[in-house]
Amino acid sequence: MKYADSALAAVAGYVDTLSFVALFGLFTAHVTGNFVLIGAAAAGFGQGVVMKLMAFPAFIVGVVLSSVIVKATQSGGSSRGAVLLYGVQAVLLLAFCLAGVGVTPVVSASSVPVVVCGMIGAAAMGVQNAHGRLIARAGVPNTVMTGNVTQAVLDALELVSSQVTGEAKSAARARLGKTLLAVACFGAGAIAGALAYRFVLFWALLLPFAVLVWLAAVGHDEPGLTDRAAATKPR
């Protein structure tokens, strides 16, 4: 689907920022930030180290679940796995929403219900991270922007270089457009997630839930695992 990566980038920025401000600095969409915060907590900075540690197995569960789903549906058509992954992530985000509402106000990072809430969010975003690896499509990463920013800078340098061929510049220009759009959507999602949590707390997660339901409903044209060999075959 043409705008799937942009929508997913916005979802990732939205959910990651919301969980960060709501759950004592927990990153749900990627694990790198949690490594940093665990290291800081080990030195006496920050709080919620137990929740950040438990986010790892929860994230892994989301990845494993995604792999099982895609492999089980591989023979059912190229789009079925993608649609199911959207649906599973939507269900997990709804559970994250309801769990968050149940623990509000969040006053203790070590409370078991709060830790479980964070784990559900991490599992949901584990599904999204795995989606990009399991379902081949002509897009860009949509959960972590470090690689996208790096690629955007490299592409921009190619566009201004006199030593790059016209064909290479055309490819760089097309790639740069997709990359910058994903970065912009992630940033917009991050701002929206923080603002939404300020006004409606965990109920704000109903928005990315709705986006994923929409992606599942219209995702019938998304290429799937059965296209991976063709998509990755050297030319």
Backbone as numpy.savetxt, mean C-alpha at the origin, in Angstrom:
# Nx Ny Nz CAx CAy CAz Cx Cy Cz
-6.19 -2.11 -15.00 -7.05 -0.91 -15.00 -6.16 0.33 -15.00
-6.52 1.32 -15.79 -5.65 2.45 -16.09 -5.22 3.21 -14.84
-6.14 3.47 -13.93 -5.82 4.33 -12.79 -5.69 3.55 -11.47
-5.49 2.23 -11.56 -5.40 1.42 -10.35 -4.23 1.83 -9.47
-3.06 2.04 -10.08 -1.89 2.40 -9.28 -2.06 3.74 -8.58
-2.69 4.69 -9.25 -2.92 5.99 -8.63 -3.86 5.86 -7.44
-4.93 5.08 -7.61 -5.88 4.88 -6.52 -5.22 4.14 -5.36
-4.42 3.13 -5.67 -3.77 2.35 -4.62 -2.69 3.17 -3.91
-2.00 4.04 -4.64 -1.01 4.91 -4.01 -1.69 5.85 -3.01
-2.85 6.38 -3.40 -3.60 7.25 -2.49 -4.06 6.47 -1.26
-4.51 5.24 -1.46 -4.93 4.40 -0.34 -3.76 4.15 0.60
-2.59 3.83 0.04 -1.43 3.54 0.87 -1.02 4.76 1.70
-0.95 5.93 1.06 -0.60 7.14 1.80 -1.62 7.47 2.87
-2.88 7.30 2.53 -3.99 7.59 3.44 -3.93 6.68 4.68
-3.87 5.37 4.45 -3.91 4.42 5.57 -2.64 4.51 6.40
-1.49 4.65 5.74 -0.23 4.70 6.47 -0.17 5.92 7.38
-0.60 7.06 6.88 -0.58 8.28 7.69 -1.60 8.21 8.82
-2.79 7.70 8.51 -3.81 7.57 9.54 -3.33 6.67 10.67
-2.73 5.53 10.33 -2.25 4.62 11.37 -1.10 5.25 12.15
-0.29 6.05 11.47 0.84 6.70 12.14 0.37 7.68 13.20
-0.62 8.51 12.86 -1.09 9.51 13.82 -2.00 8.90 14.88
-2.66 7.77 14.54 -3.63 7.19 15.46 -3.01 6.16 16.41
-1.96 5.49 15.95 -1.43 4.34 16.69 0.05 4.51 17.04
0.38 5.64 17.60 1.70 5.86 18.18 2.83 5.64 17.18
2.64 6.13 15.96 3.71 6.07 14.97 3.82 4.75 14.24
2.76 3.97 14.20 2.81 2.69 13.48 2.68 2.91 11.98
3.61 2.33 11.22 3.50 2.30 9.77 2.85 0.98 9.38
1.75 1.04 8.67 1.09 -0.20 8.24 1.42 -0.57 6.80
1.73 0.40 5.96 1.93 0.13 4.53 3.33 -0.35 4.20
4.31 -0.11 5.06 5.65 -0.61 4.81 6.36 -0.85 6.13
7.34 -1.74 6.08 7.99 -2.18 7.32 9.26 -1.40 7.63
9.81 -0.68 6.66 11.06 0.03 6.88 10.94 1.04 8.02
9.87 1.81 7.99 9.68 2.81 9.04 9.56 2.18 10.41
8.94 1.01 10.51 8.81 0.34 11.80 10.17 -0.13 12.32
11.06 -0.56 11.41 12.42 -0.92 11.84 13.10 0.27 12.51
12.97 1.44 11.88 13.58 2.65 12.42 13.00 2.98 13.80
11.69 2.90 13.93 11.03 3.26 15.18 11.32 2.24 16.28
11.46 0.97 15.91 11.83 -0.04 16.91 13.24 0.24 17.42
14.14 0.60 16.51 15.49 0.95 16.93 15.49 2.16 17.85
14.65 3.15 17.52 14.56 4.33 18.38 14.00 3.97 19.75
12.98 3.09 19.77 12.38 2.68 21.04 13.37 1.91 21.90
14.26 1.14 21.26 15.27 0.39 22.00 16.22 1.31 22.75
16.37 2.53 22.24 17.24 3.51 22.88 16.46 4.45 23.80
15.18 4.16 24.00 14.38 4.95 24.92 13.59 6.07 24.29
13.53 6.09 22.95 12.77 7.13 22.25 11.49 6.51 21.69
10.38 7.20 21.87 9.13 6.72 21.29 8.46 5.68 22.17
7.35 5.14 21.67 6.58 4.14 22.40 5.85 3.23 21.42
5.24 2.20 21.94 4.50 1.28 21.09 5.37 0.26 20.41
6.50 -0.12 21.03 7.42 -1.06 20.38 6.78 -2.43 20.20
5.92 -2.86 21.14 5.28 -4.17 21.01 4.37 -4.19 19.79
3.60 -3.14 19.60 2.70 -3.07 18.46 3.50 -3.07 17.15
4.61 -2.37 17.12 5.42 -2.32 15.91 6.06 -3.68 15.63
6.46 -4.39 16.67 7.00 -5.74 16.49 5.92 -6.69 15.97
4.73 -6.59 16.52 3.64 -7.49 16.12 3.12 -7.17 14.72
3.44 -5.97 14.23 3.02 -5.61 12.88 3.73 -6.47 11.84
4.94 -6.96 12.16 5.69 -7.77 11.20 4.99 -9.09 10.89
4.67 -9.92 11.89 3.97 -11.16 11.55 2.61 -10.91 10.91
1.94 -9.84 11.31 0.64 -9.52 10.71 0.82 -9.17 9.23
1.83 -8.38 8.93 2.14 -8.01 7.56 2.45 -9.27 6.73
3.22 -10.17 7.32 3.58 -11.42 6.64 2.34 -12.26 6.37
1.41 -12.30 7.33 0.16 -13.03 7.13 -0.59 -12.48 5.91
-0.62 -11.17 5.78 -1.28 -10.56 4.62 -0.62 -10.97 3.31
0.72 -11.03 3.30 1.45 -11.42 2.10 1.18 -12.89 1.77
1.26 -13.75 2.79 1.04 -15.19 2.58 -0.38 -15.44 2.09
-1.35 -14.80 2.71 -2.74 -14.96 2.31 -2.94 -14.56 0.85
-2.30 -13.47 0.45 -2.40 -13.01 -0.94 -1.83 -14.04 -1.90
-0.68 -14.60 -1.55 -0.04 -15.60 -2.40 -0.92 -16.83 -2.57
-1.51 -17.28 -1.47 -2.38 -18.45 -1.51 -3.59 -18.19 -2.41
-4.17 -17.00 -2.27 -5.35 -16.66 -3.06 -5.04 -16.63 -4.55
-3.94 -15.99 -4.91 -3.59 -15.86 -6.33 -3.27 -17.23 -6.93
-2.52 -18.04 -6.21 -2.18 -19.37 -6.73 -3.42 -20.24 -6.87
-4.35 -20.10 -5.94 -5.57 -20.91 -5.99 -6.48 -20.51 -7.13
-6.36 -19.25 -7.59 -7.26 -18.76 -8.65 -6.54 -18.59 -9.97
-5.32 -19.08 -10.06 -4.52 -18.87 -11.27 -5.20 -19.41 -12.51
-5.92 -20.52 -12.38 -6.57 -21.12 -13.54 -7.97 -20.56 -13.80
-8.39 -19.60 -12.96 -9.74 -19.08 -13.09 -9.85 -17.81 -13.90
-8.77 -17.44 -14.58 -8.82 -16.22 -15.37 -7.84 -15.20 -14.84
-7.39 -14.30 -15.69 -6.33 -13.37 -15.33 -6.75 -12.32 -14.33
-8.02 -11.99 -14.25 -8.46 -10.90 -13.39 -9.00 -11.37 -12.05
-9.30 -12.65 -11.92 -9.97 -13.13 -10.72 -9.12 -12.92 -9.46
-7.83 -13.22 -9.56 -6.95 -13.05 -8.40 -6.88 -11.60 -7.95
-6.76 -10.68 -8.92 -6.69 -9.26 -8.58 -7.95 -8.79 -7.88
-9.09 -9.19 -8.41 -10.37 -8.79 -7.82 -10.50 -9.33 -6.40
-10.09 -10.58 -6.19 -10.16 -11.18 -4.85 -9.23 -10.46 -3.87
-8.06 -10.06 -4.34 -7.13 -9.34 -3.46 -7.70 -7.98 -3.06
-8.34 -7.30 -4.01 -9.01 -6.04 -3.66 -10.08 -6.31 -2.59
-10.84 -7.37 -2.77 -11.90 -7.69 -1.82 -11.37 -8.04 -0.45
-10.30 -8.85 -0.40 -9.72 -9.23 0.89 -9.16 -8.00 1.61
-8.46 -7.14 0.87 -7.93 -5.93 1.50 -9.06 -5.04 2.00
-10.14 -4.95 1.24 -11.28 -4.13 1.66 -11.87 -4.67 2.97
-12.02 -5.98 3.07 -12.56 -6.59 4.29 -11.64 -6.31 5.48
-10.33 -6.44 5.25 -9.38 -6.19 6.34 -9.39 -4.72 6.76
-9.52 -3.82 5.79 -9.60 -2.39 6.15 -10.88 -2.07 6.91
-11.97 -2.74 6.55 -13.20 -2.54 7.31 -13.04 -3.06 8.73
-12.37 -4.21 8.88 -12.09 -4.74 10.22 -11.18 -3.80 10.99
-10.19 -3.21 10.30 -9.30 -2.22 10.92 -10.10 -1.03 11.42
-11.03 -0.56 10.60 -11.90 0.56 10.96 -12.70 0.24 12.22
-13.37 -0.90 12.22 -14.23 -1.26 13.35 -13.41 -1.51 14.61
-12.22 -2.13 14.45 -11.35 -2.34 15.61 -10.88 -1.01 16.18
-10.57 -0.06 15.28 -10.15 1.26 15.74 -11.25 2.00 16.47
-12.45 1.91 15.93 -13.59 2.53 16.60 -13.77 1.91 17.99
-13.54 0.61 18.08 -13.72 -0.09 19.35 -12.71 0.30 20.41
-11.49 0.70 20.00 -10.45 1.05 20.98 -10.36 2.55 21.22
-11.16 3.33 20.50 -11.15 4.78 20.68 -11.80 5.15 22.02
-11.17 6.04 22.82 -9.91 6.73 22.57 -8.70 5.84 22.82
-7.72 5.94 21.95 -6.50 5.14 22.07 -5.58 5.82 23.08
-5.41 5.20 24.22 -4.61 5.82 25.29 -3.39 5.01 25.66
-3.34 3.74 25.26 -2.21 2.89 25.64 -1.71 2.12 24.44
-0.44 2.26 24.11 0.14 1.56 22.97 0.33 0.08 23.25
0.33 -0.32 24.52 0.56 -1.72 24.88 -0.73 -2.48 25.15
-1.87 -1.80 25.06 -3.16 -2.48 25.24 -3.35 -3.54 24.17
-3.80 -4.73 24.57 -3.97 -5.83 23.62 -4.93 -5.45 22.48
-6.09 -4.86 22.77 -6.98 -4.48 21.66 -6.34 -3.48 20.71
-5.53 -2.57 21.22 -4.86 -1.60 20.36 -3.81 -2.29 19.49
-3.07 -3.22 20.08 -2.08 -3.98 19.32 -2.75 -4.79 18.22
-3.86 -5.44 18.55 -4.60 -6.22 17.55 -5.11 -5.32 16.43
-5.57 -4.14 16.79 -6.03 -3.17 15.80 -4.92 -2.85 14.81
-3.74 -2.57 15.33 -2.60 -2.28 14.47 -2.22 -3.46 13.60
-2.34 -4.66 14.13 -2.00 -5.86 13.37 -2.96 -6.05 12.20
-4.23 -5.75 12.41 -5.20 -5.87 11.32 -4.86 -4.90 10.19
-4.50 -3.68 10.57 -4.10 -2.69 9.56 -2.87 -3.12 8.80
-1.88 -3.70 9.51 -0.66 -4.17 8.85 -0.96 -5.32 7.90
-1.86 -6.21 8.29 -2.24 -7.33 7.42 -2.90 -6.81 6.14
-3.76 -5.80 6.29 -4.43 -5.22 5.12 -3.42 -4.65 4.14
-2.43 -3.95 4.65 -1.45 -3.34 3.76 -0.42 -4.36 3.28
-0.27 -5.47 4.00 0.54 -6.56 3.49 -0.06 -7.12 2.21
-1.39 -7.20 2.18 -2.10 -7.65 0.98 -1.81 -6.70 -0.19
-1.85 -5.40 0.06 -1.60 -4.46 -1.03 -0.17 -4.56 -1.53
0.80 -4.70 -0.62 2.19 -4.84 -1.04 2.39 -6.10 -1.88
1.75 -7.19 -1.47 1.88 -8.44 -2.21 1.18 -8.36 -3.56
0.08 -7.60 -3.63 -0.68 -7.47 -4.87 0.22 -7.03 -6.02
1.05 -6.02 -5.76 1.91 -5.50 -6.81 2.96 -6.49 -7.27
3.30 -7.46 -6.42 4.29 -8.48 -6.78 3.65 -9.68 -7.48
2.42 -9.98 -7.12 1.77 -11.18 -7.62 0.99 -10.96 -8.90
0.46 -9.75 -9.07 -0.35 -9.44 -10.24 0.43 -8.51 -11.15
0.87 -9.04 -12.27 1.70 -8.26 -13.20 0.86 -7.25 -13.95
1.31 -6.01 -13.98 0.66 -5.00 -14.79 1.67 -3.89 -15.09
1.40 -3.12 -16.11 2.32 -2.06 -16.53 2.11 -0.84 -15.65
2.56 -0.90 -14.42 2.38 0.21 -13.50 3.65 0.49 -12.72
3.52 1.20 -11.62 4.66 1.53 -10.77 4.32 1.11 -9.34
5.33 0.95 -8.48 5.05 0.62 -7.08 4.13 1.66 -6.45
3.21 1.22 -5.61 2.21 2.16 -5.08 2.15 2.23 -3.56
3.06 1.52 -2.86 3.00 1.57 -1.41 4.18 2.31 -0.78
5.34 2.28 -1.42 6.53 2.96 -0.91 7.07 3.84 -2.02
7.30 5.10 -1.71 7.64 6.07 -2.76 9.13 6.31 -2.93
9.98 5.73 -2.11 11.43 5.98 -2.21 11.95 5.61 -3.59
11.62 4.40 -4.06 12.08 3.97 -5.37 11.49 4.81 -6.48
10.23 5.24 -6.32 9.60 6.07 -7.34 10.27 7.43 -7.47
10.60 8.03 -6.34 11.28 9.33 -6.38 12.65 9.19 -7.02
13.37 8.12 -6.67 14.68 7.86 -7.26 14.57 7.72 -8.77
13.59 6.91 -9.22 13.40 6.71 -10.65 12.99 8.00 -11.36
12.18 8.80 -10.70 11.75 10.06 -11.30 12.94 10.99 -11.53
13.84 11.04 -10.57 15.03 11.89 -10.74 15.90 11.38 -11.88
16.08 10.05 -11.96 16.89 9.47 -13.04 16.26 9.74 -14.40
14.93 9.61 -14.47 14.25 9.87 -15.74 14.35 11.34 -16.13
14.24 12.23 -15.15 14.37 13.65 -15.44 15.76 13.98 -15.98
16.79 13.32 -15.42 18.16 13.53 -15.91 18.30 13.04 -17.34
17.65 11.92 -17.67 17.70 11.41 -19.04 17.05 12.39 -20.02
15.98 13.03 -19.59 15.26 13.95 -20.47 16.09 15.19 -20.82
16.97 15.60 -19.92 17.77 16.80 -20.18 19.16 16.47 -20.71
19.46 15.19 -20.83 20.78 14.78 -21.31 20.83 14.79 -22.83
21.93 15.29 -23.37 22.11 15.31 -24.82 22.65 13.99 -25.35
23.02 13.09 -24.45 23.61 11.82 -24.86 22.58 10.69 -24.91
21.33 10.98 -24.59 20.27 9.98 -24.58 19.49 10.04 -25.89
19.21 8.88 -26.45 18.49 8.82 -27.73 17.04 9.27 -27.57
16.44 9.61 -28.69 15.05 10.05 -28.66 14.11 8.96 -28.18
14.38 7.72 -28.54 13.55 6.61 -28.11 13.63 6.43 -26.59
14.85 6.53 -26.05 15.03 6.40 -24.61 14.36 7.55 -23.87
14.39 8.73 -24.46 13.73 9.88 -23.83 12.22 9.70 -23.82
11.68 9.14 -24.88 10.24 8.89 -24.92 9.82 7.92 -23.83
10.63 6.87 -23.64 10.34 5.89 -22.60 10.46 6.53 -21.22
11.48 7.36 -21.03 11.67 8.03 -19.75 10.54 9.00 -19.46
10.05 9.68 -20.50 8.96 10.64 -20.33 7.67 9.93 -19.92
7.40 8.80 -20.56 6.19 8.04 -20.22 6.28 7.49 -18.80
7.46 6.98 -18.44 7.65 6.43 -17.11 7.58 7.53 -16.05
8.14 8.69 -16.36 8.12 9.81 -15.41 6.70 10.26 -15.12
5.85 10.27 -16.15 4.46 10.67 -15.94 3.76 9.75 -14.96
3.93 8.44 -15.14 3.30 7.47 -14.24 3.86 7.59 -12.83
5.18 7.76 -12.73 5.83 7.81 -11.42 5.40 9.04 -10.63
5.42 10.20 -11.29 5.04 11.43 -10.60 3.58 11.40 -10.18
2.73 10.78 -10.98 1.32 10.68 -10.62 1.15 9.84 -9.35
1.87 8.72 -9.29 1.79 7.86 -8.10 2.30 8.59 -6.86
3.40 9.33 -7.00 3.95 10.08 -5.86 2.97 11.15 -5.41
2.37 11.86 -6.37 1.41 12.91 -6.03 0.18 12.32 -5.33
-0.30 11.19 -5.83 -1.47 10.55 -5.21 -1.16 10.05 -3.81
0.04 9.51 -3.62 0.44 9.06 -2.29 0.47 10.24 -1.32
1.08 11.36 -1.77 1.16 12.54 -0.92 -0.21 13.11 -0.60
-1.08 13.16 -1.61 -2.44 13.65 -1.38 -3.19 12.73 -0.42
-2.99 11.42 -0.59 -3.62 10.47 0.32 -3.14 10.63 1.75
-1.84 10.90 1.91 -1.28 11.09 3.25 -1.91 12.30 3.95
-2.04 13.40 3.21 -2.65 14.59 3.79 -4.11 14.33 4.13
-4.81 13.67 3.20 -6.23 13.39 3.42 -6.43 12.45 4.61
-5.55 11.47 4.76 -5.67 10.53 5.88 -5.52 11.21 7.23
-4.56 12.12 7.32 -4.36 12.83 8.58 -5.54 13.75 8.89
-6.01 14.47 7.89 -7.14 15.38 8.10 -8.42 14.61 8.44
-8.63 13.50 7.75 -9.84 12.72 8.00 -9.84 12.15 9.41
-8.67 11.68 9.86 -8.61 11.14 11.22 -8.88 12.25 12.25
-8.41 13.44 11.98 -8.64 14.55 12.91 -10.14 14.80 13.12
-10.92 14.64 12.06 -12.34 14.98 12.14 -13.25 13.81 12.47
-12.93 12.60 11.95 -13.86 11.48 12.16 -13.18 10.23 12.73
-11.92 10.38 13.15 -11.18 9.28 13.77 -11.15 8.05 12.86
-11.30 6.86 13.41 -11.14 5.65 12.61 -12.25 5.45 11.57
-13.36 6.15 11.71 -14.38 6.06 10.67 -13.84 6.51 9.33
-12.74 7.25 9.34 -12.12 7.72 8.10 -11.68 6.57 7.21
-11.48 5.39 7.78 -11.06 4.23 6.99 -12.15 3.71 6.07
-13.37 4.20 6.22 -14.43 3.79 5.30 -14.17 4.31 3.89
-13.39 5.39 3.75 -13.09 5.91 2.42 -12.19 4.97 1.62
-11.01 4.55 2.15 -10.22 3.59 1.38 -10.93 2.25 1.21
-11.77 1.87 2.17 -12.58 0.67 2.00 -13.46 0.79 0.76
-14.10 1.94 0.61 -14.97 2.17 -0.55 -14.17 2.17 -1.85
-12.96 2.73 -1.83 -12.12 2.74 -3.02 -11.77 1.32 -3.44
-11.45 0.46 -2.48 -11.10 -0.92 -2.81 -12.31 -1.71 -3.31
-13.47 -1.44 -2.74 -14.69 -2.07 -3.25 -14.92 -1.67 -4.71
-14.70 -0.39 -5.00 -14.83 0.09 -6.38 -13.81 -0.58 -7.29
-12.56 -0.70 -6.84 -11.53 -1.36 -7.65 -11.89 -2.81 -7.92
-12.44 -3.48 -6.92 -12.87 -4.87 -7.11 -14.00 -4.95 -8.13
-14.89 -3.96 -8.10 -16.05 -3.98 -8.99 -15.68 -3.74 -10.44
-14.64 -2.93 -10.66 -14.29 -2.57 -12.04 -12.96 -3.18 -12.47
-12.40 -4.08 -11.66 -11.07 -4.62 -11.93 -11.04 -5.81 -12.84
-12.10 -6.03 -13.61 -12.18 -7.20 -14.47 -11.19 -7.17 -15.62
-10.65 -5.96 -15.94 -9.75 -5.89 -17.08 -8.29 -5.84 -16.66
-8.02 -6.09 -15.37 -6.64 -6.02 -14.91 -5.91 -7.31 -15.23
-4.69 -7.24 -15.81 -3.95 -8.45 -16.10 -3.53 -9.13 -14.82
-3.44 -10.43 -14.85 -3.14 -11.17 -13.63 -1.91 -12.02 -13.71
-1.82 -12.98 -12.80 -0.64 -13.79 -12.67 -0.34 -14.57 -13.95
-1.38 -14.95 -14.67 -1.16 -15.74 -15.88 -0.44 -14.94 -16.96
-0.41 -13.60 -16.80 0.28 -12.76 -17.77 1.70 -12.43 -17.34
2.13 -12.90 -16.17 3.42 -12.50 -15.65 4.55 -12.90 -16.59
4.53 -14.10 -17.11 5.62 -14.54 -17.97 5.76 -13.62 -19.18
4.63 -13.27 -19.78 4.67 -12.40 -20.95 5.12 -11.00 -20.59
4.68 -10.55 -19.39 5.00 -9.19 -18.98 6.48 -9.03 -18.63
7.12 -10.10 -18.15 8.50 -10.00 -17.68 9.50 -10.59 -18.65
9.03 -11.17 -19.79 9.92 -11.79 -20.74 10.77 -10.73 -21.44
12.11 -10.91 -21.46 12.98 -9.92 -22.11 12.65 -9.79 -23.59
12.77 -8.57 -24.07 12.50 -8.34 -25.50 13.73 -7.77 -26.19
